[in-house]
Amino acid sequence: MKLILTLLGVVLLVIAAVYFLVPADRLPGFFPGHETGVTRVHVKHGIVSGVAGVVLIAAGMWMGRR
């Protein structure tokens, strides 16, 4: 379980970086927020996925202590 939580956390942190660095029209089509012709980045999506990633990594570390 620790490994799964940590891997999901890392994946969400990578997704957060994609949201912060890639404009909305360049996001992959399966990402929420993909909009053709929009050149802004989705900061809220990045913040939410980054926070979720940190929470999952923290949960994985907490489970490892038990």
Order of alpha helices (4+ residues) and beta strands (2+ residues): alpha-alpha
